């Protein structure tokens, strides 16, 4: 009986580790697929973020042509990992 319980405990621990790794990978994958959280440009927000020491990316795009070019997994990952605040006009 002790041997059977030990096997079950090892199996349970292996399942927990595999599920934990799967959830970690899934969260990372889904966060890269989530669109960039563009903030509307305002001078007040710009000054607030600069005073807080936050890096800022401001896009001055009249026709909406620049934003789609930035919506790539690599750019999303960079913005989220560095804490850059994306703003658009």
C-alpha positions, 0 to 999 in steps of 0.5 A: 500500500505504501508503494502504491501511495508513493507512486501516486504522489510522484505521479501527482507531483509530475502532473502539477509540474507539467501543468504549471509549465503549460500555464506559464507558457500559455500566459506568455503566449497569450500576452504576446497576442494581446494588442498594445494598450495604446493610451490617448496622448495628453500633455497632462499624462505625458508630464505625469509619466515623465515625472514618474520616470517612465519611458514613453513612446509617442506615435503621431499618426494621422491616418492610422498607418503606423500603429498596425506596423508596430503590432508585432509580437516582438514590439509587444514583448519589448513594450511590456518588458521595459514598461514603455508607455505607448501613447498615440495622437 
